[in-house]
Amino acid sequence: MSSIRLRYSGLVNFISRIISVGTGLMFTIVVSRRLSEEAFGTWQFYSSILSYFTIPLCIVNYWLIRDLGRGRTVVKSGVFFNSFLSLILALAFLTVLPVFSSQVFIDMPTACAFVLWIIVIYHTASLEAVSQGTAPQVIGYGIIVFEISKVIIGAILVGYMRLLLLGAVLSVDLALLIQALYYFLKLSKYFRGNFSLEDVQRWFRMSFVPLISAAPSFVTMLDVLVLTFTTGSILPVAYVKVVNLFASAIAFSGALAIGLYPKLLSGGTGRDIESSIDLVLMFLIPMVFGQLVLAEPLLYILREEYGPLYNVLRVSSLCYAIIVFKGIFSMVIQGIERVDEMENLTLKKLAGSYLMKIPLIELMGSISYVAILSLTVKILHDLGSSSVLISLSSISCSLLVNIILTLYYLKVSRNIVRYRFNFYRIFKFLLSGAIMSILLLLFYPESAKSEQIFIVMVSLMPAVLLGIIVYFTILFIIDGELRKSLVATLKSFRIRKND
């Protein structure tokens, strides 16, 4: 695992996610302009519900990544067992479907498409876990395969055949299937050894670790139920998910640090952390600044009705920026942890490790978020507040909780491993971003606020390109480290290895 290339794997994954912004935007335009706000909200509602049926998946994948990161031959055990689990959970979803459809209706063909999603996601996610523990850059290429497939299939099923919600779900299903096939072809060399029931039993004996690790995200997703059942409307969910389509692009900058976790597992140092943070900040800062300035015209890409959500998008952009660094700091803490290397590992030792402490802290944060959100939404709904204000309150509650957790993880991570922030270089990033923002304000694309998608794109795209060019041109001029790293990166991409 010492052969993992931090910069190479990070850049491949970041570039793939930037490409996915474009392809994802194309897919979202097709879907959002065909689906009503209520249908879009229904799609997001069931997407969140289905996540609960992937809970067993997190058990296997958690230990699969850590075992592979330390050179153990466990691929067949993980992938084949996840395949078996997918069938059980698909049947479980069909069993409880009437409970959900009585509140948010879907027809049977769409329900079957969601069942297919469960089966395919188990296979795709398990192969992605294999890649994360062995060759992180393969994930980046897999994302490109998925996004391109999704756009092509979506254009046919939703745009041409007008299957609407059913077409949108099937597009994701088939794209995931193609992505899984790609992963299998690239990772087949790791399918050594035999299926080991002992590995599976060992993972499930310590299943409480990944379950507690996954619990925060599943608790957080209860916000969908809170927003829907408290307000009696699917619109707040639709609005939160719409702004997150753009804001979540900021989280892609976290992909630049994807190689950090396996690197730390195999003996990485503070220098690796510093390098990852610098790389993430270089791209995160202009993305945040850009969304703060262009929030309103960006939303017009989807539908004119989403334009009033610009302040929700701005708060969501800041929230995702915080989440990126929360993820990095918690990754550092858990990557340095060595308790699971002990041969005679006891529950007491495991419970006292950061493998348990971090998830428990996250769980407390998620419970606090849902509790605060429930109270806030109830008050706002009783006061007759709009769906826009309610969706803004949801993002604001999340931002508050994530700021507190990030500051705590920062303190803990710096106590257990020495690394520093290059504030002089961060200032260069901020200066370049500030100049970019000023120019975007001077050439603000007011004409992009149109219901015509062609007018929106023609008005907005030049401003986006201007921002990108200005930011990196200024940074290239004032930052000598960028010039050196660019040369090193170009050399890295020329290295041919059997990934």
C-alpha positions in Angstrom: 0.0 0.0 0.0 3.0 2.3 0.3 2.8 2.5 -3.5 -0.4 4.5 -3.4 0.2 7.8 -5.1 -1.6 10.5 -3.1 -1.4 13.3 -5.8 -2.1 11.0 -8.7 -5.1 9.2 -7.1 -6.4 12.4 -5.7 -6.3 14.3 -9.0 -7.8 11.5 -10.9 -10.8 11.3 -8.5 -11.2 15.1 -8.4 -11.0 15.4 -12.2 -13.6 12.6 -12.5 -15.9 14.5 -10.1 -15.5 17.7 -12.0 -16.4 15.9 -15.1 -19.4 14.5 -13.2 -20.5 18.0 -12.4 -21.0 18.7 -16.1 -22.5 15.3 -16.9 -24.6 15.3 -13.7 -25.8 18.8 -14.6 -26.9 17.6 -18.1 -28.8 14.7 -16.5 -30.3 16.9 -13.9 -31.5 19.4 -16.5 -33.2 16.6 -18.5 -34.8 15.2 -15.3 -35.7 18.4 -13.5 -37.3 20.0 -16.5 -39.4 16.9 -17.2 -40.4 16.3 -13.6 -42.6 18.5 -11.6 -41.4 19.8 -8.2 -43.5 17.1 -6.5 -42.2 14.3 -8.7 -38.6 15.4 -8.1 -39.3 15.5 -4.3 -40.8 11.9 -4.6 -37.6 10.7 -6.3 -35.4 12.3 -3.5 -37.7 10.9 -0.8 -37.4 7.3 -2.0 -33.7 7.7 -2.7 -33.2 8.6 1.0 -35.4 5.8 2.2 -33.5 3.3 0.1 -30.3 4.3 1.9 -31.5 2.5 5.0 -31.6 -0.8 3.1 -27.9 -0.5 2.5 -27.0 -0.6 6.2 -25.6 -4.2 6.1 -23.4 -3.1 3.1 -21.5 -0.7 5.3 -20.4 -3.5 7.7 -18.6 -5.5 5.0 -17.2 -2.5 3.1 -15.7 -0.9 6.3 -13.6 -3.8 7.2 -12.9 -4.7 3.6 -11.2 -1.4 3.0 -9.1 -1.6 6.2 -8.1 -5.3 5.5 -7.1 -4.6 1.9 -5.2 -1.5 3.0 -3.1 -3.8 5.1 -2.5 -6.4 2.4 -5.1 -9.1 3.4 -6.7 -11.3 0.7 -10.4 -10.7 1.4 -11.9 -9.5 -1.9 -13.9 -12.6 -2.7 -15.3 -12.8 0.8 -16.5 -9.2 0.7 -17.9 -9.0 -2.8 -19.7 -12.4 -2.8 -21.3 -11.9 0.6 -22.5 -8.4 -0.4 -24.1 -10.0 -3.5 -26.1 -12.4 -1.2 -27.1 -9.5 1.1 -28.5 -7.5 -1.9 -31.2 -10.1 -2.6 -32.3 -10.2 1.0 -32.6 -6.4 1.3 -34.4 -6.1 -2.0 -37.1 -8.5 -0.7 -37.2 -6.5 2.6 -37.9 -3.2 0.6 -40.8 -4.9 -1.3 -42.2 -6.0 2.1 -42.4 -2.5 3.6 -43.1 -0.6 0.4 -46.9 -0.3 1.1 -46.1 1.7 4.3 -44.2 4.4 2.4 -46.4 4.4 -0.7 -49.4 5.2 1.5 -47.7 8.6 2.3 -45.7 9.3 -1.0 -47.2 7.3 -3.8 -45.2 5.5 -6.6 -46.4 3.0 -9.2 -45.3 -0.6 -9.3 -42.8 -0.2 -12.3 -41.0 2.6 -10.5 -41.0 0.5 -7.3 -39.4 -2.4 -9.2 -36.8 0.1 -10.5 -35.9 1.0 -6.9 -35.6 -2.7 -6.1 -33.1 -3.1 -8.9 -31.2 -0.1 -7.5 -30.7 -2.0 -4.2 -29.3 -5.0 -5.9 -27.0 -3.0 -8.2 -25.7 -0.6 -5.6 -24.6 -3.5 -3.4 -22.4 -4.9 -6.2 -21.1 -1.5 -7.3 -20.3 -0.3 -3.7 -18.5 -3.4 -2.7 -16.2 -3.2 -5.8 -15.7 0.4 -5.1 -14.5 -0.5 -1.6 -12.0 -3.0 -3.2 -10.7 -0.1 -5.3 -10.4 2.3 -2.3 -8.3 -0.2 -0.5 -6.1 -1.1 -3.4 -6.2 1.3 -6.3 -8.1 4.5 -5.4 -7.6 6.1 -8.8 -9.9 3.4 -10.4 -12.8 5.0 -8.5 -12.2 8.2 -10.5 -12.4 6.4 -13.8 -15.4 4.4 -12.7 -17.3 7.7 -11.8 -16.6 8.9 -15.4 -18.0 5.7 -16.8 -21.1 6.0 -14.5 -21.8 9.7 -15.3 -21.4 9.3 -19.1 -23.7 6.2 -19.1 -26.3 8.0 -16.9 -26.5 10.9 -19.3 -26.8 8.8 -22.4 -29.4 6.5 -20.9 -31.3 9.4 -19.3 -31.5 11.2 -22.6 -33.1 8.2 -24.1 -35.4 7.1 -21.3 -36.4 10.5 -19.9 -35.7 12.9 -22.7 -36.8 10.9 -25.8 -39.1 8.1 -24.4 -40.5 10.4 -21.7 -40.6 7.8 -19.0 -40.3 10.6 -16.4 -39.7 9.3 -12.9 -39.4 5.6 -14.0 -36.9 6.6 -16.6 -34.8 8.7 -14.1 -34.5 5.7 -11.7 -33.8 3.2 -14.5 -31.1 5.5 -15.9 -29.3 5.4 -12.6 -29.8 1.7 -12.2 -28.3 0.9 -15.6 -25.4 3.3 -15.2 -24.5 1.7 -11.9 -24.6 -1.7 -13.6 -22.2 -0.5 -16.2 -19.9 1.0 -13.6 -19.9 -2.3 -11.6 -18.8 -4.1 -14.8 -16.0 -1.6 -15.3 -14.8 -2.0 -11.7 -14.8 -5.8 -12.1 -12.7 -5.7 -15.2 -10.2 -3.4 -13.6 -10.0 -5.1 -10.3 -10.3 -8.8 -11.3 -6.6 -9.4 -10.5 -7.4 -8.8 -6.8 -9.9 -11.7 -6.7 -7.3 -14.0 -5.3 -7.9 -16.7 -2.6 -11.1 -18.3 -1.7 -14.3 -17.2 0.0 -13.7 -17.2 3.7 -16.6 -17.5 6.1 -14.2 -16.8 8.9 -13.5 -13.3 7.4 -17.3 -12.6 7.2 -17.8 -13.8 10.8 -14.9 -11.7 12.0 -16.4 -8.6 10.3 -19.8 -9.2 11.8 -18.4 -9.9 15.3 -17.1 -6.3 15.1 -20.1 -5.0 13.1 -21.0 -2.5 15.8 -17.9 -0.4 14.7 -19.1 0.2 11.1 -22.7 0.3 12.2 -21.9 3.1 14.6 -19.8 4.7 11.9 -22.7 4.6 9.5 -25.4 5.5 12.1 -24.8 9.3 11.9 -25.6 9.5 8.2 -28.7 7.4 8.6 -29.9 9.5 11.5 -29.2 12.6 9.5 -31.3 11.4 6.6 -34.3 11.4 9.0 -34.5 15.1 8.1 -36.4 14.0 4.9 -39.1 12.4 7.1 -39.1 15.4 9.5 -39.5 17.9 6.6 -42.2 15.8 4.8 -44.4 14.7 7.7 -44.1 18.0 9.8 -45.0 20.3 6.9 -47.3 17.8 5.1 -45.5 18.7 1.8 -42.7 17.2 -0.3 -41.6 20.7 -1.4 -39.1 21.4 1.4 -37.3 18.1 0.6 -37.3 19.0 -3.1 -35.8 22.4 -2.3 -33.1 21.1 0.0 -32.1 18.4 -2.5 -32.1 20.8 -5.4 -29.6 23.2 -3.8 -27.5 20.3 -2.8 -27.1 19.2 -6.4 -24.9 22.3 -6.8 -23.5 22.6 -3.3 -22.5 19.0 -3.1 -20.1 19.7 -6.0 -17.9 21.4 -3.4 -17.6 18.1 -1.6 -15.9 16.8 -4.7 -12.8 18.7 -3.7 -12.6 16.2 -0.8 -11.8 13.5 -3.5 -8.4 15.1 -3.8 -7.6 13.5 -0.4 -9.0 10.1 -1.3 -5.5 8.5 -1.1 -4.8 9.9 2.3 -6.8 7.2 4.3 -5.0 4.1 2.8 -1.7 6.0 3.0 -2.2 6.7 6.7 -3.2 3.1 7.3 0.1 1.9 5.7 2.2 4.4 7.6 1.7 7.9 6.2 3.0 11.0 8.0 2.0 14.6 8.7 3.5 15.7 5.4 0.9 13.6 3.6 -1.8 15.4 5.5 -0.4 18.8 4.7 -0.1 17.9 1.0 -3.7 16.7 0.9 -5.1 19.8 2.7 -3.2 22.2 0.3 -4.5 20.4 -2.7 -8.1 20.4 -1.4 -8.1 24.1 -0.5 -6.7 25.0 -3.9 -9.9 23.8 -5.6 -12.4 24.2 -2.7 -12.0 28.0 -2.3 -12.8 29.0 -5.9 -15.8 26.6 -5.9 -17.2 28.2 -2.8 -16.6 31.7 -3.9 -18.2 31.0 -7.3 -21.4 29.5 -5.8 -21.7 32.4 -3.4 -21.6 34.9 -6.3 -23.5 33.0 -8.9 -26.1 31.2 -6.7 -29.2 32.6 -8.3 -28.4 32.1 -12.0 -27.1 28.6 -11.3 -30.5 27.6 -10.0 -32.2 28.9 -13.1 -30.4 26.1 -15.0 -32.9 23.6 -13.4 -36.1 25.5 -13.3 -37.2 29.1 -13.0 -39.2 28.1 -9.9 -35.9 27.3 -8.1 -34.5 30.8 -8.5 -35.7 32.1 -5.1 -33.5 29.4 -3.4 -30.3 31.4 -3.9 -29.7 32.1 -0.2 -30.3 28.4 0.6 -27.7 27.5 -1.9 -25.2 29.9 -0.4 -25.6 28.5 3.1 -25.4 25.0 1.7 -22.1 25.8 -0.1 -20.6 26.9 3.2 -21.9 23.8 4.9 -20.4 21.5 2.3 -17.0 23.3 2.6 -17.1 22.6 6.4 -18.1 19.0 5.8 -15.1 18.4 3.5 -12.7 19.4 6.3 -14.6 17.5 8.9 -14.1 14.5 6.7 -10.4 15.1 6.3 -9.7 15.6 10.1 -11.8 12.6 11.1 -10.0 10.5 8.4 -6.7 11.5 9.9 -7.8 10.4 13.3 -9.1 7.0 12.2 -6.3 6.5 9.7 -3.7 6.8 12.5 -5.6 4.5 14.8 -3.8 1.1 15.1 -6.0 -0.8 17.6 -7.5 -3.2 15.0 -3.9 -4.5 14.3 -3.8 -6.2 17.7 -4.0 -10.0 17.5 -6.0 -10.3 20.7 -8.3 -7.4 20.2 -10.8 -7.0 23.0 -14.1 -5.1 23.0 -12.8 -2.9 25.8 -9.8 -1.8 23.8 -11.9 -1.3 20.6 -14.4 0.8 22.6 -11.7 3.0 23.8 -10.3 3.7 20.4 -11.1 6.4 17.9 -12.7 3.8 15.6 -15.6 4.0 18.1 -15.2 7.5 19.5 -15.5 9.3 16.2 -18.7 7.5 15.1 -20.2 8.1 18.5 -19.4 11.8 18.3 -20.9 11.9 14.8 -24.0 10.1 16.1 -24.4 12.7 18.8 -24.1 15.4 16.2 -26.7 13.8 13.9 -29.1 13.4 16.8 -28.6 17.0 17.7 -29.2 18.1 14.1 -32.5 16.2 13.8 -33.7 17.4 17.2 -32.9 21.0 16.5 -34.4 20.7 13.0 -37.6 19.1 14.3 -38.2 21.9 16.7 -37.3 24.6 14.2 -39.5 23.2 11.4 -42.4 22.8 13.8 -42.2 26.4 14.9 -41.8 27.7 11.4 -44.6 25.6 10.1 -47.0 26.7 12.8 -46.0 30.4 12.0 -47.0 29.7 8.3 -43.5 30.1 7.0 -42.7 29.4 3.3 -41.1 26.1 2.1 -38.1 28.2 1.1 -37.5 29.5 4.7 -38.1 26.0 6.1 -35.5 24.5 3.7 -33.1 27.3 4.7 -33.5 26.4 8.3 -32.6 22.8 7.5 -29.3 23.7 5.9 -28.5 26.3 8.7 -29.0 23.6 11.4 -26.7 21.3 9.6 -24.1 24.1 9.2 -24.1 24.8 12.9 -23.6 21.2 14.0 -20.9 20.5 11.4 -18.9 23.6 12.5 -18.8 22.4 16.1 -17.7 18.9 15.1 -15.0 20.1 12.6 -13.4 22.3 15.2 -13.2 19.4 17.7 -11.7 17.0 15.1 -9.2 19.6 14.1 -8.0 19.8 17.8 -7.9 16.0 18.3 -6.1 15.3 15.0 -3.4 17.9 15.7 -2.9 16.4 19.1 -2.2 12.9 17.8 -0.1 13.7 14.6 2.0 16.7 13.8 1.0 18.7 10.8 0.6 22.4 10.0 -1.4 24.7 7.8 0.5 26.7 5.2 -1.3 30.0 5.9 0.8 32.0 3.5 -0.3 29.7 0.7 -3.9 29.7 1.9 -3.8 33.5 1.7 -2.8 33.2 -2.0 -5.8 30.9 -2.6 -8.1 33.4 -0.9 -6.6 36.4 -2.8 -7.0 34.7 -6.1 -10.6 33.7 -5.2 -11.4 37.3 -4.1 -10.2 38.8 -7.4 -12.2 36.1 -9.2 -15.3 37.1 -7.3 -14.9 40.8 -8.0 -14.7 40.1 -11.7 -17.8 37.8 -11.6 -19.7 40.6 -9.9 -18.6 43.1 -12.5 -19.7 40.7 -15.3 -22.7 39.3 -13.4 -24.9 37.3 -15.9 -28.2 39.0 -15.1 -29.6 37.7 -18.4 -29.2 34.1 -17.1 -32.3 34.6 -15.0 -34.6 33.2 -17.7 -36.9 30.2 -18.1 -35.2 29.4 -21.4 -32.4 26.9 -20.8 -30.5 28.1 -23.9 -30.4 31.7 -22.7 -29.4 30.6 -19.2 -26.5 28.5 -20.4 -25.3 31.1 -23.0 -25.3 33.8 -20.3 -23.9 31.8 -17.5 -21.1 29.7 -19.0 -18.9 32.6 -20.1 -19.0 33.9 -16.5 -18.0 30.4 -15.1 -15.2 30.1 -17.6 -14.0 33.6 -16.8 -13.9 32.7 -13.1 -11.9 29.6 -13.7 -9.4 31.2 -16.0 -8.9 34.3 -13.7 -8.4 32.2 -10.5 -5.9 29.8 -11.8 -4.0 32.4 -13.9 -3.5 34.6 -10.8 -2.6 31.6 -8.7 -0.1 30.4 -11.2 1.6 33.7 -11.2 1.8 34.2 -7.5 2.3 30.6 -6.3 5.6 29.0 -7.1 4.5 25.7 -5.4 1.7 25.4 -7.9 4.1 25.7 -10.8 6.4 23.1 -9.3 3.6 20.7 -8.5 2.1 21.1 -12.0 5.4 19.8 -13.5 5.5 17.0 -11.0 1.9 16.0 -11.7 2.5 15.9 -15.4 5.4 13.6 -14.8 3.2 11.4 -12.6 0.6 11.0 -15.2 3.2 9.8 -17.7 4.1 6.9 -15.3 2.5 3.7 -16.6 1.6 1.2 -14.0 -0.8 -1.7 -14.0 -3.4 -0.3 -11.7 
